[in-house]
Amino acid sequence: MYNIGIIPVEELKNSTYTEQFSKTRYRLYSLTKAEICTKASQMDALIIEESPLVGLKNTCELILELRRNAKSLIWVVSKAVTKTSKIVYLQLGADGVVDTETEKEEFLLQFSNILSRFTNEQKTENKTFSYAGQESFQRQLKLIPSNLSIVVEGKEISLTQLEFQTIALLLENRGKAVTYEEIFTTVWQDKYADTQLENKQYRISNLIFHLRKKMEIDTGHPNYIKTVRSKGYMLVNTKNA
């Protein structure tokens, strides 16, 4: 049984998908904005129900607030989705954006598949690797401090100083999630100490983006650097995990 929190951006008379969800294996909770900090983290998924009368800014602020307080999946359902708003919501961390004119059955299937896969990944993402798995890392990933480079499966790749410090930290904690704060403190130390969390995450995400471009065959499906939702990153090896 999954717990689903439904959050209207404004007071709506009827929840768009309440009737459909009540027929499935979901337990529904109607959350107010005031309950985001206390209850959102207890949900497996959160659905923001957006009204055409609500501006883009309000929904953006709500997504950011949810991302700061919960690891749950976030979907936005709206009666007025535009291409621009959809891209903005996804960039801010929404996992899906749906127009309520879309077939509800199609949405429920997509939602169910993603939720099931996400919850299964959560169960395993913080598990440490066996000794054999650690040996595999040593064979496939090797740091060369003198050159500020890393050897990935026999290929030496040059890194910037910030990239090298980041991958060194992830390698030291391989198999464990390293938070945004830990990465930022290690890489930038006392610089930009008063930087807001969103800006810290942006700097780190940009570093990881460039690392993946250098290390990964397919950056869309990374084999080494995995995202730990709402927390940070983890170095793994899916081939041998």
C-alpha positions as CSV (number, residue, x, y, z in Angstrom):
1,M,0.0,0.0,0.0
2,Y,1.5,3.3,-1.1
3,N,0.8,6.7,0.7
4,I,-0.1,9.5,-1.8
5,G,-0.3,13.1,-0.7
6,I,-2.5,15.4,-2.7
7,I,-1.7,19.1,-2.5
8,P,-3.9,21.7,-4.1
9,V,-2.2,24.9,-5.0
10,E,-5.5,26.6,-4.1
11,E,-8.6,25.2,-2.5
12,L,-10.3,23.0,-5.0
13,K,-13.7,21.5,-4.6
14,N,-12.8,18.1,-6.0
15,S,-9.5,16.3,-6.3
16,T,-8.9,15.4,-9.9
17,Y,-7.7,11.9,-9.4
18,T,-9.1,11.0,-6.0
19,E,-11.8,8.8,-7.4
20,Q,-9.3,6.9,-9.6
21,F,-6.7,6.5,-6.9
22,S,-9.3,5.3,-4.4
23,K,-9.9,2.2,-6.6
24,T,-6.2,1.2,-6.5
25,R,-3.7,0.2,-3.9
26,Y,-3.1,3.8,-2.8
27,R,-3.9,5.4,0.5
28,L,-4.7,9.1,-0.1
29,Y,-4.0,12.0,2.1
30,S,-5.1,15.6,1.5
31,L,-2.2,17.9,2.6
32,T,-2.3,21.6,3.2
33,K,0.7,23.8,2.5
34,A,1.1,24.1,6.3
35,E,1.6,20.3,6.5
36,I,4.4,20.1,3.9
37,C,7.2,20.2,6.4
38,T,5.6,17.6,8.8
39,K,3.8,15.2,6.5
40,A,5.3,15.3,3.0
41,S,8.3,13.2,4.0
42,Q,6.0,10.4,5.0
43,M,4.5,10.1,1.6
44,D,5.7,7.8,-1.2
45,A,4.5,10.3,-3.8
46,L,3.0,13.8,-3.9
47,I,0.6,15.2,-6.4
48,I,0.3,18.9,-6.9
49,E,-3.1,19.8,-8.3
50,E,-2.8,23.1,-10.1
51,S,-5.7,25.3,-11.1
52,P,-5.6,27.5,-14.2
53,L,-6.1,30.5,-11.9
54,V,-2.8,29.8,-10.1
55,G,0.3,31.4,-11.5
56,L,3.5,29.6,-12.5
57,K,5.4,31.2,-9.6
58,N,3.2,29.6,-6.9
59,T,3.6,26.1,-8.3
60,C,7.4,26.6,-8.7
61,E,7.6,27.7,-5.0
62,L,5.6,24.7,-4.0
63,I,7.9,22.2,-5.9
64,L,11.0,23.8,-4.3
65,E,9.5,23.5,-0.9
66,L,8.6,19.9,-1.4
67,R,12.0,19.1,-2.7
68,R,13.6,20.6,0.4
69,N,11.4,18.5,2.7
70,A,10.8,15.2,1.0
71,K,12.3,12.5,-1.1
72,S,9.0,11.5,-2.5
73,L,8.0,11.4,-6.2
74,I,6.4,14.7,-7.3
75,W,3.8,15.0,-10.0
76,V,2.0,18.1,-11.2
77,V,-1.5,17.7,-12.7
78,S,-3.0,20.8,-14.3
79,K,-5.8,21.9,-16.6
80,A,-3.5,24.4,-18.3
81,V,-0.1,22.8,-18.9
82,T,2.1,24.7,-21.4
83,K,5.4,23.5,-22.9
84,T,7.2,26.3,-21.0
85,S,5.6,25.5,-17.6
86,K,6.2,21.8,-18.1
87,I,9.9,22.3,-18.7
88,V,10.2,24.7,-15.7
89,Y,8.5,22.2,-13.4
90,L,10.7,19.3,-14.5
91,Q,13.8,21.4,-14.1
92,L,12.9,22.3,-10.6
93,G,12.5,18.6,-9.7
94,A,9.1,17.4,-10.6
95,D,9.1,13.8,-11.8
96,G,6.1,14.2,-14.1
97,V,3.7,16.9,-15.4
98,V,0.3,15.9,-16.7
99,D,-2.5,17.7,-18.4
100,T,-5.8,16.7,-16.8
101,E,-7.2,16.3,-20.4
102,T,-4.9,13.3,-20.8
103,E,-6.4,9.9,-20.4
104,K,-6.6,9.2,-16.7
105,E,-6.0,5.5,-17.2
106,E,-2.7,6.2,-19.1
107,F,-1.6,8.5,-16.3
108,L,-2.4,5.9,-13.6
109,L,-0.3,3.3,-15.4
110,Q,2.7,5.6,-15.8
111,F,2.4,6.8,-12.2
112,S,2.1,3.2,-10.9
113,N,5.1,1.9,-12.9
114,I,7.4,4.8,-11.8
115,L,6.3,4.6,-8.2
116,S,6.9,0.9,-8.0
117,R,10.4,1.2,-9.5
118,F,11.3,4.2,-7.4
119,T,10.4,2.5,-4.1
120,N,12.4,-0.6,-5.0
121,E,15.4,1.6,-5.8
122,Q,15.1,3.4,-2.5
123,K,15.4,0.1,-0.6
124,T,18.8,-0.7,-2.2
125,E,20.4,2.7,-2.8
126,N,22.1,3.0,0.7
127,K,23.4,-0.6,0.8
128,T,27.2,-0.8,0.9
129,F,29.0,-3.1,-1.4
130,S,30.7,-6.4,-0.6
131,Y,34.5,-6.8,-0.6
132,A,34.3,-8.2,-4.1
133,G,32.4,-5.1,-5.2
134,Q,35.1,-2.9,-3.7
135,E,37.8,-4.9,-5.5
136,S,35.9,-4.2,-8.7
137,F,36.0,-0.5,-8.0
138,Q,39.7,-0.6,-7.5
139,R,40.2,-2.4,-10.9
140,Q,37.9,-0.1,-12.8
141,L,38.4,3.3,-11.1
142,K,41.8,4.6,-10.1
143,L,42.7,8.1,-9.1
144,I,46.0,9.7,-10.2
145,P,46.5,12.7,-8.0
146,S,49.8,13.8,-9.8
147,N,47.9,14.3,-13.0
148,L,44.5,15.3,-11.6
149,S,43.0,12.4,-13.6
150,I,41.1,9.2,-13.1
151,V,41.5,5.9,-14.9
152,V,38.1,4.4,-15.9
153,E,38.3,0.8,-17.1
154,G,41.8,1.4,-18.4
155,K,41.2,4.8,-19.9
156,E,42.9,7.8,-18.3
157,I,40.7,10.9,-18.2
158,S,41.9,14.4,-17.2
159,L,39.8,16.3,-14.6
160,T,39.7,19.8,-13.3
161,Q,40.7,20.3,-9.6
162,L,37.0,20.6,-8.5
163,E,36.0,17.5,-10.5
164,F,38.9,15.5,-9.0
165,Q,38.0,16.5,-5.5
166,T,34.4,15.6,-6.1
167,I,35.1,12.1,-7.5
168,A,37.7,11.5,-4.8
169,L,35.1,12.1,-2.1
170,L,32.6,9.9,-3.9
171,L,35.2,7.2,-4.3
172,E,36.1,7.3,-0.7
173,N,32.5,6.8,0.2
174,R,31.6,4.4,-2.6
175,G,28.4,2.6,-2.1
176,K,27.1,5.3,0.3
177,A,25.1,8.5,-0.4
178,V,27.1,11.7,0.0
179,T,25.0,14.7,0.7
180,Y,25.0,18.0,-1.2
181,E,26.3,19.7,1.9
182,E,29.2,17.2,2.4
183,I,30.2,17.6,-1.2
184,F,30.0,21.4,-1.1
185,T,32.0,21.6,2.1
186,T,34.7,19.3,0.9
187,V,35.1,20.9,-2.6
188,W,34.6,24.6,-1.9
189,Q,35.6,24.5,1.9
190,D,34.9,27.9,3.4
191,K,34.2,29.6,0.1
192,Y,30.6,30.7,-0.5
193,A,29.7,29.5,3.0
194,D,26.6,31.7,3.0
195,T,25.4,30.4,-0.3
196,Q,21.8,29.3,-0.4
197,L,21.1,25.6,-0.7
198,E,19.6,25.9,-4.2
199,N,22.8,27.6,-5.4
200,K,25.0,24.9,-3.7
201,Q,23.0,22.2,-5.4
202,Y,23.3,23.9,-8.8
203,R,27.1,24.2,-8.4
204,I,27.3,20.5,-7.5
205,S,24.9,19.3,-10.2
206,N,27.0,21.2,-12.7
207,L,30.1,19.5,-11.5
208,I,28.4,16.1,-11.7
209,F,27.1,16.8,-15.2
210,H,30.7,17.4,-16.4
211,L,32.0,14.4,-14.6
212,R,29.4,12.2,-16.1
213,K,30.2,13.5,-19.6
214,K,33.8,12.5,-19.1
215,M,33.2,9.1,-17.3
216,E,29.9,7.7,-18.5
217,I,29.1,6.1,-21.8
218,D,25.5,7.2,-21.5
219,T,25.0,10.2,-19.2
220,G,21.2,9.5,-19.3
221,H,21.8,6.1,-17.7
222,P,25.0,6.6,-15.6
223,N,26.8,3.5,-14.6
224,Y,29.0,5.1,-11.9
225,I,27.6,8.3,-10.5
226,K,24.0,7.8,-9.3
227,T,21.7,10.5,-8.0
228,V,20.2,10.0,-4.6
229,R,17.0,11.8,-4.7
230,S,16.8,15.0,-2.6
231,K,20.1,14.0,-0.8
232,G,23.1,14.0,-3.1
233,Y,25.1,11.5,-5.1
234,M,26.6,8.0,-4.7
235,L,29.4,6.2,-6.6
236,V,28.3,2.7,-7.6
237,N,29.0,0.2,-10.3
238,T,25.8,-1.3,-11.6
239,K,27.7,-3.9,-13.6
240,N,29.0,-5.6,-10.5
241,A,26.6,-4.4,-7.8
